[in-house]
Amino acid sequence: MNNADMEALARVVMGRIFIPLEASGRHVHVTEAQARALFGHGLTPKRPLSQPGQFLANERVTVMGPKGKLDNVAVLGPERKEGQLELSLTDGRILGITPPIRPSGNVADSPGCILSGPQGQVALPRGVIAAQRHIHMTPADAAQMNVTDKQVVKLQVYTARPLIFEDVLVRVSPDFATFAHLDYDEANACGFTQGDLGRIVT
Amino acid sequence: MNNADMEALARVVMGRIFIPLEASGRHVHVTEAQARALFGHGLTPKRPLSQPGQFLANERVTVMGPKGKLDNVAVLGPERKEGQLELSLTDGRILGITPPIRPSGNVADSPGCILSGPQGQVALPRGVIAAQRHIHMTPADAAQMNVTDKQVVKLQVYTARPLIFEDVLVRVSPDFATFAHLDYDEANACGFTQGDLGRIVT
């Protein structure tokens, strides 16, 4: 084999064992109506995210809670059917909100907050959560790694401060790319840096 | 056995298996000369900490780094032979300092910062670290749990977001009480709340 073939093979072997890690900062999802109220128009893409079709918007908001506010918070597109604020427990202390640990989209009985944009404010009656750590996975990778949608696994991370996360939710969809998502508390707790890898362990 | 006996027995059994967890917030250690420069006098105790002889001081400082500052930072006593600032990686981002992950007291080649108190400022030429997660342990508990001073172990934590910390440093001394110390990134990553327990696993 030549070097290019070796590298391609190595990448395939690595992909069958390891899962790339990503740190998700605090961010907001909004509906179309909320985007118009906040910005006067729909979301506009600044750059694509690792998950196909998802993007970081040019638009930003200030989030206000009972004890404080967070400026310049990222908004992710495209618009959704319900607004949602995903933050870390550290962020929650700043706002004075204790977010429940939830899979994205599971917002029943969660606390709300105020979003403020250049064109107006929007009250989210609910939707403030700390995203449960999770792995987005393609069906092919899920089959390869022998896991199924909604399975809860342990994820060993090979980082500066190595640890094994329990209670990691696997989400499988043909719309996904395979990445494990940590929030910034989790990323800092394991000393994550760009390019670090994890592995499902039993 | 009566209830009091049962409870005493349960406590002994628990203590042979489980280690109480504590979250350490950002804090500063100073020398006697630094305390005088910052406050005009030595440190005065506000309340005792879990480690025998250690106390939270009434005195507080502002810490300044190249990108930002942290107000109202706790100072722990008694005074030490060298100043040290222990913070989380999240705190480091605010200051614009990347602290190395180190056992307390291991400050060679670490970055510095400025401390500001009501009576003056002090430049720490070095000593800004993120404390390596660690377990303080009495010799009796270390013998019971079959570990020795400076051993690195895995610590499984029974918390809201359970995980297994690797690279946890055991420190054994007759001057210690047995507690595992996490920083706030680690505490939030595992969903720690007061009273949570951990266990050394292999």
Interface residues (C-beta under 8 A of the other chain):
Chain A: S88 L89 T90 I101 R133 K154 A160 R161 P162 L163 I164 F165 E166 D167 Y184 D185 E186 N188 A189 C190 G191
Chain B: S88 L89 T90 I101 R133 K154 A160 R161 P162 L163 I164 F165 E166 D167 Y184 D185 E186 N188 A189 C190 G191
